[in-house]
């Protein structure tokens, strides 16, 4: 993972140099991710989309590459900014975790996070399997399956999303070949929050999988050849932006509002 520079909290030693910059106390904390609190372990997650589809989601696994908290409110990384947003990063969880987004149970990141006791106003998630800048990263970021229904029609679906060369946006002109780096497709921000890390607390990222599908028209999904018992049709999200459902699922994955909630929980 590429370093951010002087403000990046990559370790306790590195963070010690940041405390003087932010004026906060250095602390470490546990971090977790989970699906929605109203999900039931082992059961489909059911919801109705804004387009009127009744969805029973049976699989939703999301790869989070890292979590960062910023004490400022920068503009979106999707605009013409650096992938490293301006401001002061006051907390980090620089570890990857594959999250079962259908489980309400807290799933621990594989290492401690680091922070200063400064107020954070926005968060960002890195959706990557490793190097934020590697266009050839084959990591599956999202893996979903389930069934949608509307007006008597059923759409059993599946699909995976990667973020690599298939998501590279062409530069606006030959004179600016690096204007649209792949990292811009992998950083979800700014996620609104209001957090002041305290000693003994923990960071929790909640994922609402219904938000991923809010603008998906399942009736436009690519149909797979009839398979299985009874020859029932199946539908698949494409790992590209070739159709409306696949494009909008990818957009939902990168939404800074309505999918991800980051909060700080004080010790009980």
N, C-alpha and C positions, 0 to 999 in steps of 0.2 A: 504494500500500500504506500503510495507516494506521500511524503510529508507535506504539511501545510506551511511550514515555516515557523517563525518564532511563536505564533499564537496557538499552534497545534499542541494538544495535550496528549502526546503519544505514550507517555509513561509518567510515573510519579516524579522521576528525576527531571524530565522535560517540563512537567507541569510546575515544578517548583520555580522555574524561571518565569512562569507566567503570573504567579501570584502577585509579584510586584507591579505587573502591568494592570491587573484588574483590581488589586487591593483586597482580594478575598482569601479566605482560609483554604488550604489544600485538603481535600478529602477523597477517599475512595468509596465506592458503593457497588452493590449488586444490581444487575439489570436483568429484566425479563421481558418476554413478549408473549402474546396470547391472542386468541380470537375474542369475539364479543362475550360479555359477561352473561348474556341470556342464552348462549348456546348450550346444548346438552351433549355431554360427552358420548360419542358413539352414535349419535343420531344426525340425520340430515339437518342442515340449517335452512329454514324456510323463510321466504320473504317475497314481497311483491315489488316489482321494479316500477320506475316512473312511467314506463311504456306499457304497464298493465300485464306483464308476464308473471305468473306464479312460478317461483323457482324453488326447487329442493336441491340444495348443494350438498353433494356427498364427498367431495374432495376439494381442498383448497390449501395448498402448501406454498408458502412464500419465503424466498431467500432474502434476508436482510444482511447486507455486508457490513454496516456500521451505523451508529447513531451519533449525531452531534447536536449540541445546544448552543445557540448564539444569543448574546445579550442585546443585540440590535435587531431591527426589523428591516432586513435588506429586501431588495426587489427580487423577483423570482429568478432562479438560475436559468429558466427557459428564455429569458431576454438576453440582450447583448451584454452579458457580464461574464466575469471569470467563473469557472466552476467552483472556485474557492470564494465564497461570498464575503463581502466586506463586513467588518465588525470584529467582535471578540468572541471566540469560541470558548465558552466557560465550562463545558462538560463534553466528554466523549465516551463512547463504548466502541472501541476499534476492533471488534470481533464479529465474525459472521455467525449467523444462526438460521437454520431452516425451521420455520414456524408452521405448526398445524393451526391454520386460521379458523378451524371449526371447533377447536377445543378452548374452553374457557380457562383451563388450567394454566398457571404461569410456567413458562418454559425459559430456563435460565440461559443467558449468554455464557460462553465458556471462559470468561475471565472478568475481572473487576473493571468497572469504569472509573474514571478520574474526573474531578471537578474542582472548581473553586466556588466558594459560597457567595457567588454573584447571581443576581436575578437574570434568568434567561427569558427571552420574549418569543423566540422562534426555534423550531427544530428542523433537522433535516435527516432523511434516511438515505443511505447509499444502497442501491439495488445492484449488487455486483457479487461475483464469486471470488474476487481478488483485486487485481489492479483496476482502478477506476478508469484508466485510460486505454486499456487493452481492447481493441476492436475485435479481437479473435476470441474473447472469453465465451466459451460454450455453455456456461452455467445456466440451468433452467431457473429462472427467477420466479415464475408462477406456474403452478400445475393445478388445473381445475377439472372437475367432472360433476355432472348432475343432470337434472332434467328441468325443462321449462315448459309451460303450457299457457295457451291463450286461445279463447274462442273455439275450444274443442280440439285444437291441434297440439300435438306433443312434440317436443324437440329435445330428446336425450343428447347431451353434448359432452365433449371433452376438449382439452387443449392445453398447450404449454406456450410459454413466452420466454424467449431469450432476448438479451439486449446486446447486440454485437453489430456486425456489419449490416445486418438486416434493418437496423434502426438508424444508420448514419444519415444525417440530413446533408444534402449537397450544399456547398458554400454558396453565398449569394453572388460571388464573382470569382474568377480565377485569381484576382489580386489578393483575395483573402482566403487562402486554402484552409486555414485553421479556425475559421470563424464559428464552425458548428461541430466542435469535438464531441466524441461519443459520451463523454462524462455528463454532458448536458441532458442526455436521455436517462441517466442513471441516478441523478440526485433529485429526490422529492423534497421540495422546499418552496416557500416558507410555510411550515406547519405551525399554526398559531398555538401558543401555550403561554403560561405564566408560572415559572418554576424558579424556586430558590433552593438549590441543593443544601441539605443539612446533614450533619454527621449522623449515621445510623439509619438513614432513609434508603429508599431504593427507587430505581427508575423502571416504569412499566410502559411498554408500548402495546396498545390494543389495536387490533385490525378488525374492521367491519367489512367482511367480504361482500355484503350486499352493495356497498358503494362502488365496487369494481364493475358491476353490471348495470348501473343506473341508466345508462343511455344505450344499452345493447338491444338491437332488434334480432332476437333469436331466429325469426323466420327467414332471415337473410344469410344464415350460416351455411357454410359449404357442406353439402351432403356427402357422406361416406357411402361406399357401396354397401348394400344390404348384407348384414352379417348376423350370425347368432341365431338363436332359436326363434322360429317364426319369421325370420328375415326382416326383423324390425329395423327401420332406418336409423342411422346415427348421424350426428352432426359434429363438426369439428371447427374450433377456432384455428385460424392460420397463424403461423409465427411470422406475420408480416402485416402490412397495412393494405392488403389487396381488397378487403371487403369491409363493409361498415361495422359488423360486429367485432371483428378482430382489431380494427383500428380503435374502436371505442373501448374495448377491454384494455388495450394498452394505455389509452388515455386515463381510464379509471385507475390503473395501477400507479400512475404518476400524479394522481390528484392530491393536492396539498390539503384539501378540505373534504371531509365526508368519508374518508377511508381510515386514516391513521389518527390515533389519539396518543399523545405522550404526556404522562403525568408523573409527579413525584409523590411517593407514599411515605409518610412518616412512620417511624417504628411504633408498633402497637404495645 
